[in-house]
Amino acid sequence: MTFSIFESIALDKHRDYLLSLAGRALPDRYRGRLDASDIVQKTLLNAYAAKSTYHGQTEGQQVAWLRQILLNTVAQATRNLRAHKRNTLLRGATKFHLVLWPSS
């Protein structure tokens, strides 16, 4: 299935619902680093990219499909933040190690 321009506009008409859902789905500790509108934009891009996997027939099915994509997008974004923090800490630990124990 391919989305026409009209179907793409139909996806966009759910933006307000998705924005509300993203605001509730974002964990409190990430609210300062993740923006709900960015999550919604990424969700709509992911939906457009995955259009061939959509087999729904009703608007309710489309909303449920978008909701699942949004929840997956939030989960991926929070995983990326945790990984970035972990990598930053590891790089810092390596630098700290080099300062305390320089090679001879």
C-alpha positions as CSV (number, residue, x, y, z in Angstrom):
1,M,0.0,0.0,0.0
2,T,1.3,3.4,-0.8
3,F,0.1,6.7,0.7
4,S,-1.2,9.4,-1.5
5,I,-0.8,13.0,-0.6
6,F,-4.3,12.9,0.8
7,E,-3.4,9.9,3.0
8,S,-0.3,11.7,4.2
9,I,-2.5,14.7,5.2
10,A,-4.8,12.2,7.0
11,L,-1.8,11.1,9.1
12,D,-1.0,14.7,9.9
13,K,-4.6,15.4,11.1
14,H,-3.8,13.2,14.2
15,R,-0.9,15.4,15.2
16,D,-2.7,17.0,18.1
17,Y,-3.7,13.6,19.5
18,L,-0.1,12.3,19.1
19,L,1.3,15.5,20.7
20,S,-0.9,14.9,23.8
21,L,0.0,11.2,23.9
22,A,3.7,12.0,23.6
23,G,3.5,14.5,26.4
24,R,2.1,11.7,28.7
25,A,4.4,9.0,27.4
26,L,7.7,10.8,27.9
27,P,9.3,9.9,31.3
28,D,9.6,12.9,33.6
29,R,13.4,12.6,33.8
30,Y,13.7,13.0,30.0
31,R,11.3,15.9,29.5
32,G,14.1,18.5,29.5
33,R,16.0,16.6,26.9
34,L,13.2,15.3,24.7
35,D,10.5,17.4,23.1
36,A,7.0,16.0,22.5
37,S,6.8,17.8,19.1
38,D,10.1,16.2,18.0
39,I,8.7,12.8,19.0
40,V,5.5,13.4,17.0
41,Q,7.5,14.6,13.9
42,K,9.7,11.5,14.1
43,T,6.6,9.3,14.6
44,L,5.0,10.7,11.4
45,L,8.3,10.2,9.5
46,N,8.5,6.6,10.8
47,A,4.8,6.0,9.8
48,Y,5.4,7.3,6.3
49,A,8.5,5.1,6.0
50,A,6.6,2.1,7.2
51,K,3.5,2.7,5.1
52,S,3.9,-0.6,3.3
53,T,3.3,-2.4,6.7
54,Y,0.0,-0.7,7.3
55,H,-3.0,-2.9,6.5
56,G,-5.8,-1.2,8.5
57,Q,-9.1,-0.3,6.9
58,T,-10.5,2.2,9.4
59,E,-9.5,5.5,11.0
60,G,-9.4,3.8,14.4
61,Q,-7.0,1.2,13.1
62,Q,-4.8,4.0,11.7
63,V,-4.8,5.8,15.0
64,A,-3.9,2.6,16.9
65,W,-1.0,2.1,14.3
66,L,0.2,5.6,14.8
67,R,0.0,5.3,18.6
68,Q,2.2,2.2,18.6
69,I,4.7,3.9,16.3
70,L,4.8,6.8,18.7
71,L,5.3,4.6,21.8
72,N,8.1,2.8,19.9
73,T,9.6,6.2,19.0
74,V,9.6,7.3,22.7
75,A,11.2,4.0,23.8
76,Q,13.9,4.4,21.1
77,A,14.6,8.0,22.0
78,T,15.0,7.2,25.7
79,R,17.3,4.3,24.9
80,N,19.4,6.6,22.8
81,L,19.7,9.1,25.6
82,R,20.7,6.4,28.1
83,A,23.3,5.0,25.7
84,H,24.7,8.5,25.1
85,K,24.9,9.1,28.8
86,R,26.6,5.8,29.4
87,N,29.1,6.4,26.5
88,T,29.9,9.9,27.9
89,L,30.5,8.4,31.3
90,L,32.8,5.7,29.8
91,R,34.8,8.2,27.8
92,G,35.2,10.3,31.0
93,A,36.3,7.3,33.0
94,T,38.9,6.5,30.3
95,K,40.3,10.1,30.4
96,F,40.3,9.9,34.2
97,H,42.2,6.7,34.1
98,L,44.8,8.1,31.7
99,V,45.4,11.1,34.0
100,L,45.8,9.0,37.1
101,W,47.9,6.3,35.5
102,P,49.9,7.7,32.6
103,S,51.8,5.3,30.5
104,S,55.5,5.2,31.1
